[in-house]
Amino acid sequence: MRLIPQPFPWRSFYRVALVQAMLVVIAIAVSGFAARYFFKKVFLRQAQTQLEDSLLLLTKELPTEKTQSDWCAAVAAGTRFQLTLLNAEGQVLCQSGQTASEVVLAELAIPQKNQLLRATLPLEQLNADIKVYNTSLSLVLLGVGITLLLVSLWFARKLVFPLGRLLIKTQNLVARHPRVLTQEDLEEEAFGEWSDLESQIDDLGKNLENTVQSLNTEQVELDAIMGAISDAILAVDPEEIPIFYNSRFEMIFGGGKVRRNVKLWEILRDPEILKAYKRALTEGKSGGTRAFSLETEHQPKRYFSLSVSPLRKQGGVIYGALGIFHDITELKAAEQMRIDFVANVSHELRTPLTAIKGYTETLLLDSGSESGPEREYLGIIARNAERLMNLMGDLLELSALESSLLLHKESISTKEVSERILKQLQPRFAQKSQTADLKLESLSVVADPNRLEQVLINLLDNASKYTPEGGKISVSWEQDRKGGKDVFLKVQDTGPGIPMEHLGRLFERFYRIDKARSREQGGTGLGLAIVKHIMQRHEGAVWVESASGQGSTFTCRFPG
């Protein structure tokens, strides 16, 4: 495994060394100037103090007027300072030598004789002494400065050297090649937080490598799973741009259109598909579409259904939507065969059934009022023929609902259509002394008028059959309690109720809770199945709420 060579961080070293050298130079310079200034100040002050003490002693031996002129020279003989004696008017009474231009001056007043004694000391010798001191101080500071500079350079190297190892490790992490420390690296002394940081980067490298390997493994597994799935899969981001898709989707919907920088509407033009993805992205709701067909130049016509679910991050934030396109071509073909078979059989059976019913009614009319087994048998034939005719009619109705029959939706008055159907079924209610009432919260609904009448007739007929004599049936139209635009139709009865185990299959074809009783009441077992298909065609739903002995409530939801 090829590793990136370990560099020395010269740029950081130069910066640290330069800063430390500047600090050393500034510290030495400030120290030198401060020492020289304070030395000169103290030296001059000490010389002045000594002169003042000397003058104080000389005041005890002041000369008389006769010896004043020689006294200053005699006293100052053999010394470096000069004496001057002045009277009150400032006249010089005596003086030893010439006054230097640069002096250390000390004066002492003598009140008893009204005189002033002054002493001066030339600075030539003092300057010589200060020069020696300056030379010595400079040599000392130079030595200290060089020592500190070398120490600072060593310290700078020790400080930045671990940075080189951190750099190489970071580069190797990027290249996914964690570097193994050599013996030379191990001999380097750890340096505080740098060592801690280096240790943490080592741990990070190990974790990163493990994570990368795990992600690679998961990616391979995911690719294998996605490739093996027979359904087409497409995920998009909030901007409706593809995030990922499998080979099946590209094969079916591709043709050069599927790219990662195109919009969803450029790939799929079906409004229902776009609406399902939009709902998942904006509202976070899972949903699907009805079966839709697709036909291209390279493959025959196929049918698909779509299921779309939102993709969420931690915290529930939606970052995309995932759609699965289920290939239902074979199911659609089988369903179409069943629909065609039921329709053909129903049509074929209607003709002989019509003939049987017609001849039976003719024979009943010819028999007049005679009683006997022949008339009873003819009555049984007539009733069963009628039942078969109703069954064929319901089967044909289901076939029409399952085909591509279009709905003609319009706004319908709920009061008008309900009162009309209740009036139509009033004779049936009267036979069992049943009462029916109507409650209107919603005054209109958008639906197909003929299909809406079928829903009402089937639900009310079913309620009348299973409600005992003297029972009550309620029809109500309600608005969505959650503030939506949906309209709900509810048909409630006071019948025996439906056991819980039957609720899940109640809308299946020919499903009966009590088969013997249902046949006696003349039902075909298709009424609720027809209601379910009508509501599905309206993009709504139907369900039942019931319990044994508590009656039943059938609810239909019509989208607003």
C-alpha positions in Angstrom: 0.0 0.0 0.0 1.5 3.3 -1.1 1.5 6.0 1.6 1.9 9.7 1.2 5.3 10.8 2.5 5.3 12.6 5.9 6.0 16.3 5.3 7.5 18.8 7.8 5.1 21.7 8.3 7.6 24.5 7.3 4.9 27.2 7.0 3.6 26.7 10.5 7.2 26.4 11.8 8.2 29.7 10.1 5.2 31.5 11.6 5.7 30.2 15.1 9.5 30.7 15.0 9.1 34.2 13.6 6.6 35.2 16.3 8.8 33.7 19.0 12.0 35.4 17.6 10.2 38.8 17.5 9.1 38.3 21.1 12.6 37.4 22.2 14.2 40.5 20.4 11.5 42.8 21.8 11.9 41.4 25.3 15.8 41.7 25.2 15.7 45.2 23.8 13.1 46.5 26.3 15.1 44.8 29.1 18.4 46.4 27.9 17.0 49.9 27.6 15.2 49.7 31.0 18.4 48.4 32.7 20.6 51.1 31.2 18.0 53.8 32.1 17.6 52.7 35.7 21.3 52.2 36.2 22.2 55.7 35.0 19.4 57.1 37.1 20.5 55.3 40.3 24.2 56.0 39.6 23.7 59.8 39.2 21.4 59.9 42.3 24.0 58.1 44.3 26.8 60.5 43.2 24.6 63.5 44.1 23.8 62.1 47.5 27.5 61.6 48.2 28.3 65.2 47.2 25.5 66.5 49.5 26.9 64.5 52.4 30.4 65.8 51.7 29.2 69.4 51.7 27.4 68.9 55.0 30.8 67.9 56.5 32.6 70.8 55.0 30.2 73.4 56.4 31.8 72.7 59.8 35.2 73.9 58.6 34.2 77.0 56.6 37.2 79.5 56.3 37.5 83.0 57.6 37.4 85.9 55.3 41.2 86.0 55.2 41.6 82.4 54.0 38.5 82.1 51.8 40.4 82.4 48.5 42.6 79.4 49.2 40.2 77.3 51.1 38.2 75.8 48.1 41.4 74.7 46.3 42.9 73.3 49.5 39.8 71.3 50.3 39.2 70.0 46.7 42.8 69.1 46.1 43.2 65.4 45.2 39.5 64.9 44.4 37.5 64.9 41.1 34.8 67.4 42.2 35.0 71.1 42.2 34.0 73.5 45.1 32.5 77.0 44.8 31.7 79.3 47.7 29.2 82.1 47.0 27.9 85.0 49.2 24.4 86.3 49.4 24.8 88.5 46.3 26.0 85.5 44.2 29.6 86.6 44.1 32.2 83.9 44.1 34.3 83.9 47.3 36.4 81.0 46.3 36.6 78.3 43.6 38.7 75.2 42.8 39.4 74.8 39.1 37.0 75.4 36.1 33.4 74.3 36.2 32.6 71.5 33.7 29.8 71.9 31.2 28.3 68.5 32.2 28.2 68.1 35.9 26.5 66.4 38.8 25.4 69.3 41.0 24.9 69.5 44.8 24.3 72.8 46.7 24.0 73.5 50.4 22.9 76.8 51.9 24.6 78.2 55.1 22.1 80.5 56.8 24.5 81.5 59.7 26.9 83.2 57.3 24.5 83.9 54.5 26.5 81.9 52.0 26.1 79.1 49.5 28.4 76.1 49.1 28.3 74.3 45.7 30.0 71.2 44.5 30.1 69.8 40.9 31.5 66.5 39.5 32.5 66.3 35.8 30.7 63.5 33.7 33.6 62.4 31.7 34.6 59.7 34.2 30.9 58.9 34.8 30.3 58.4 31.1 33.3 56.1 30.9 31.9 54.0 33.7 28.4 53.8 32.1 30.0 52.8 28.8 31.7 49.9 30.5 28.4 48.9 32.0 26.6 49.2 28.6 29.2 46.9 27.0 28.9 44.3 29.7 25.1 44.5 29.6 25.0 44.2 25.8 27.2 41.0 25.9 25.0 39.5 28.7 21.7 40.3 26.8 23.2 39.0 23.5 24.0 35.7 25.2 20.6 35.5 26.8 18.9 36.4 23.6 20.7 33.8 21.5 19.9 31.2 24.2 16.2 32.1 24.3 16.1 32.2 20.5 17.5 28.6 20.2 15.1 27.4 22.9 12.1 29.1 21.1 13.2 27.4 17.8 13.3 24.1 19.5 10.0 24.7 21.2 8.5 25.7 17.8 9.7 22.6 16.2 8.3 20.4 19.0 5.0 22.3 18.8 4.4 22.0 15.0 6.1 18.6 14.3 3.0 16.7 15.3 1.0 18.8 12.9 2.9 17.1 10.1 1.8 13.7 11.3 -1.8 15.0 11.6 -1.6 16.3 8.0 -0.4 13.0 6.6 -3.0 11.1 8.5 -5.8 13.4 7.3 -4.6 13.0 3.7 -4.5 9.2 4.1 -8.0 9.3 5.5 -9.2 11.1 2.5 -7.4 8.6 0.3 -8.8 5.8 2.5 -5.3 4.7 3.4 -4.8 5.0 7.2 -1.1 5.4 7.8 0.7 3.0 10.3 3.1 4.8 12.6 6.8 3.9 12.3 9.3 3.5 15.1 10.5 7.0 14.4 7.0 8.3 14.9 6.7 6.4 18.2 9.9 8.0 19.5 8.5 11.5 19.1 7.4 12.9 22.4 3.7 13.4 22.8 2.8 17.1 23.0 -0.3 17.9 25.0 -3.5 18.6 23.1 -1.7 17.8 19.8 -1.2 14.2 21.0 -4.9 14.0 22.1 -6.0 15.3 18.7 -3.7 12.8 16.9 -5.2 10.0 19.0 -8.7 11.1 18.2 -7.9 11.3 14.5 -6.5 7.7 14.7 -9.8 6.6 16.2 -11.7 8.6 13.6 -9.7 6.8 10.8 -10.5 3.4 12.2 -14.2 4.3 12.6 -14.3 5.9 9.1 -12.7 2.9 7.5 -15.2 0.6 9.2 -18.0 2.8 8.2 -16.9 3.0 4.6 -16.6 -0.8 4.4 -20.0 -1.2 6.0 -21.5 1.4 3.6 -19.9 -0.3 0.6 -21.3 -3.7 1.7 -24.7 -2.2 2.2 -24.5 -0.4 -1.2 -23.6 -3.7 -2.9 -26.5 -5.5 -1.1 -28.9 -2.7 -1.9 -27.9 -2.7 -5.6 -28.4 -6.4 -5.7 -31.8 -6.2 -4.0 -32.9 -3.3 -6.2 -31.8 -5.1 -9.3 -33.6 -8.3 -8.3 -36.9 -6.5 -7.6 -39.3 -6.9 -10.5 -41.1 -3.7 -9.8 -39.8 -0.3 -11.0 -38.6 2.1 -8.2 -38.1 5.8 -8.4 -37.2 8.2 -5.6 -37.2 12.0 -6.0 -36.1 14.9 -3.9 -38.3 17.9 -2.8 -37.5 19.5 -6.2 -38.9 16.4 -7.9 -35.4 15.5 -9.3 -34.6 11.8 -9.3 -32.4 10.6 -6.3 -32.1 7.0 -7.4 -33.9 4.4 -9.5 -33.4 0.8 -10.3 -32.6 -0.8 -13.7 -36.2 -2.0 -14.0 -37.5 1.6 -14.0 -34.9 2.7 -16.5 -35.8 -0.2 -18.8 -39.5 0.6 -18.6 -39.7 4.4 -18.5 -36.2 5.2 -19.8 -35.4 5.7 -23.4 -32.8 8.3 -22.6 -35.3 10.4 -20.5 -34.1 9.2 -17.1 -31.3 11.4 -15.8 -30.4 12.8 -12.5 -30.8 16.4 -13.5 -34.3 16.3 -15.0 -37.7 17.0 -13.4 -40.2 14.2 -12.7 -42.7 15.7 -15.2 -40.2 15.3 -18.0 -40.1 11.6 -17.3 -43.7 10.8 -16.5 -46.6 12.9 -17.8 -49.5 11.2 -16.1 -51.2 13.8 -13.8 -52.2 11.2 -11.2 -48.6 10.1 -10.8 -47.4 13.6 -10.4 -50.2 14.3 -7.9 -49.3 11.3 -5.8 -45.6 12.3 -5.6 -46.6 16.0 -4.9 -48.9 14.8 -2.0 -46.1 12.8 -0.5 -43.6 15.6 -0.7 -45.8 18.5 0.5 -48.3 16.7 2.9 -46.2 13.7 3.9 -49.1 11.4 3.0 -48.7 7.9 1.4 -50.9 7.2 -1.5 -51.2 5.6 -4.9 -52.9 5.7 -8.2 -55.4 3.7 -10.2 -54.0 1.4 -12.8 -52.5 3.2 -15.8 -51.2 1.9 -19.1 -47.9 2.4 -20.8 -47.0 1.6 -24.4 -43.7 2.3 -26.2 -42.1 1.5 -29.5 -40.0 -1.2 -27.9 -42.5 -3.0 -25.7 -46.3 -3.8 -25.8 -48.9 -2.2 -23.7 -48.4 -2.8 -20.0 -50.4 -1.8 -16.9 -49.0 -0.4 -13.6 -50.2 0.7 -10.3 -48.2 3.2 -8.2 -47.6 3.3 -4.4 -45.8 6.5 -3.1 -44.5 7.1 0.4 -42.5 10.1 1.8 -38.9 9.7 2.8 -38.1 11.2 6.2 -35.0 12.1 8.1 -34.6 12.0 11.9 -37.1 14.5 13.3 -39.7 13.9 10.6 -38.3 16.2 7.9 -39.3 15.1 4.4 -36.3 14.9 2.1 -38.0 13.0 -0.8 -40.6 10.5 -2.0 -40.3 6.9 -3.0 -42.6 5.4 -5.6 -43.0 1.7 -6.5 -44.5 0.9 -9.8 -46.2 -2.5 -9.6 -46.5 -4.3 -12.9 -50.1 -5.6 -12.9 -50.3 -6.5 -16.6 -51.0 -10.1 -16.0 -53.4 -9.3 -13.2 -55.1 -6.8 -15.4 -55.4 -9.3 -18.2 -56.9 -11.9 -15.9 -59.3 -9.3 -14.5 -60.3 -8.3 -17.9 -60.9 -12.0 -18.8 -63.1 -12.3 -15.8 -65.0 -9.2 -16.6 -65.5 -10.3 -20.2 -66.5 -13.8 -19.0 -69.1 -12.4 -16.5 -70.4 -9.9 -19.0 -70.7 -12.6 -21.8 -72.2 -15.2 -19.5 -74.7 -12.6 -18.1 -75.7 -11.6 -21.6 -76.0 -15.2 -22.7 -78.1 -16.1 -19.7 -80.4 -13.1 -19.8 -82.1 -14.4 -23.0 -83.0 -17.9 -21.8 -84.0 -16.5 -18.4 -86.2 -13.9 -20.0 -87.9 -16.7 -22.0 -88.3 -18.9 -18.9 -89.7 -16.0 -16.9 -92.1 -15.1 -19.8 -93.4 -18.6 -20.3 -93.8 -19.1 -16.6 -95.8 -15.9 -16.2 -97.9 -17.1 -19.2 -98.6 -20.4 -17.6 -99.5 -18.8 -14.4 -102.0 -16.6 -16.2 -103.5 -19.5 -18.1 -103.9 -21.5 -14.8 -106.1 -18.8 -13.5 -107.1 -19.1 -9.9 -106.7 -22.8 -9.8 -104.7 -24.1 -6.9 -102.6 -27.2 -6.9 -99.0 -28.3 -7.1 -98.6 -27.1 -10.7 -99.3 -23.5 -9.8 -97.0 -23.7 -6.8 -94.2 -25.1 -9.0 -94.7 -22.4 -11.5 -94.5 -19.8 -8.7 -91.2 -21.2 -7.5 -89.9 -21.1 -11.1 -91.0 -17.5 -11.5 -89.4 -16.3 -8.3 -86.1 -18.0 -9.0 -86.1 -16.7 -12.6 -86.7 -13.2 -11.2 -83.8 -13.7 -8.7 -81.5 -14.9 -11.5 -82.5 -11.9 -13.6 -81.6 -9.6 -10.7 -78.3 -11.4 -10.2 -77.4 -11.1 -13.9 -78.2 -7.4 -13.7 -76.0 -6.9 -10.7 -73.1 -8.8 -12.4 -73.4 -6.7 -15.5 -73.4 -3.6 -13.3 -70.2 -4.7 -11.6 -68.6 -5.4 -14.9 -69.5 -1.9 -16.1 -68.0 -0.4 -12.9 -64.8 -2.4 -13.3 -64.4 -1.4 -17.0 -63.3 2.1 -18.2 -66.8 3.5 -17.7 -66.5 7.2 -17.1 -68.4 9.1 -14.4 -70.3 12.3 -15.1 -69.8 14.2 -11.9 -71.9 17.3 -11.0 -73.1 19.1 -7.9 -76.2 17.3 -6.6 -78.7 18.5 -4.0 -78.5 16.0 -1.1 -82.0 16.8 0.0 -83.6 16.3 -3.4 -81.9 12.9 -4.2 -82.4 11.6 -0.6 -86.1 12.5 -0.5 -86.6 10.9 -4.0 -85.1 7.6 -3.0 -86.8 7.5 0.4 -90.1 8.1 -1.3 -89.3 5.3 -3.9 -88.6 2.8 -1.0 -91.4 4.0 1.2 -93.7 1.0 0.3 -91.0 -1.4 1.4 -90.6 0.5 4.7 -94.3 0.4 5.2 -94.5 -3.3 4.9 -92.4 -3.7 8.0 -93.7 -0.5 9.8 -90.2 1.0 9.6 -89.6 4.8 9.8 -86.9 6.7 8.0 -85.6 10.2 8.8 -83.2 12.5 7.0 -80.6 14.9 8.5 -78.9 17.5 6.3 -75.7 19.2 7.4 -74.2 19.3 3.9 -76.6 20.5 1.2 -74.7 19.4 -1.9 -72.3 16.7 -3.0 -70.2 16.3 -6.2 -70.9 12.9 -7.7 -72.4 11.0 -10.6 -76.2 11.3 -10.2 -77.0 7.7 -11.4 -74.3 6.1 -9.3 -75.3 8.1 -6.2 -78.8 6.8 -6.5 -77.5 3.3 -6.7 -75.5 3.8 -3.5 -78.5 5.1 -1.7 -80.8 2.4 -3.0 -78.4 -0.4 -2.1 -77.6 0.9 1.4 -81.3 1.7 2.3 -82.5 -1.7 0.8 -79.8 -3.5 2.9 -80.8 -1.5 6.0 -84.5 -2.4 5.5 -83.8 -6.1 5.0 -81.9 -6.4 8.3 -83.9 -4.0 10.4 -86.8 -5.7 12.3 -90.4 -4.5 12.1 -91.0 -1.2 13.8 -87.3 -0.3 13.5 -85.8 3.0 12.5 -83.5 4.0 9.6 -81.5 7.3 9.5 -79.9 9.0 6.5 -77.6 11.9 7.2 -75.3 14.1 5.1 -72.3 15.5 7.1 -69.4 17.8 6.4 -65.8 16.8 7.2 -65.2 17.4 11.0 -61.5 18.1 10.4 -62.2 21.2 8.2 -61.8 19.4 4.9 -64.1 19.6 1.9 -65.2 15.9 2.0 -68.9 15.0 2.3 -70.0 12.0 4.3 -73.2 9.9 3.7 -74.3 7.8 6.7 -77.0 5.2 6.7 -77.8 3.9 10.2 -80.2 1.1 11.2 -81.5 -0.5 14.4 -80.9 -4.0 13.2 -79.2 -6.9 15.0 -75.7 -5.6 14.1 -72.8 -7.3 12.5 -70.3 -9.5 14.4 -66.7 -8.2 14.4 -65.4 -11.2 12.4 -67.6 -10.4 9.4 -66.8 -6.7 9.1 -63.6 -7.2 7.0 -65.3 -9.2 4.3 -68.7 -7.6 4.2 -68.0 -5.8 0.9 -66.8 -8.9 -0.9 -69.0 -10.4 -3.7 -71.5 -12.9 -2.7 -70.4 -12.8 1.0 -73.3 -13.4 3.3 -73.4 -13.4 7.1 -76.4 -15.7 7.2 -76.7 -17.3 3.8 -80.1 -19.0 4.4 -81.7 -15.8 5.7 -80.2 -13.7 2.9 -81.6 -16.0 0.2 -85.0 -15.9 1.8 -84.9 -12.1 1.6 -84.1 -12.2 -2.1 -80.6 -10.6 -1.9 -78.0 -11.3 -4.6 -75.0 -10.7 -2.3 -73.7 -8.0 -4.7 -75.3 -4.8 -3.4 -72.4 -3.8 -1.0 -69.8 -4.8 -3.6 -71.5 -2.5 -6.1 -71.4 0.3 -3.5 -67.7 -0.3 -2.8 -66.8 -0.1 -6.6 -68.9 3.1 -7.1 -67.1 4.8 -4.2 -63.7 3.7 -5.5 -64.6 5.2 -8.9 -65.4 8.4 -7.1 -62.0 8.2 -5.4 -63.8 7.9 -2.1 -64.3 5.1 0.4 -67.0 3.1 2.2 -66.9 1.4 5.6 -69.1 0.0 8.3 -69.3 0.4 12.0 -71.2 -2.2 13.9 -71.4 -4.6 16.8 -73.8 -7.4 17.7 -77.1 -6.1 19.0 -76.2 -2.4 18.4 -77.2 -1.8 14.8 -75.0 -0.8 11.9 -73.8 2.5 10.4 -72.5 2.5 6.8 -70.5 5.6 5.9 -69.5 6.8 2.4 -66.9 9.5 1.9 -67.2 11.7 -1.2 -64.1 13.8 -2.0 -64.8 17.5 -2.0 
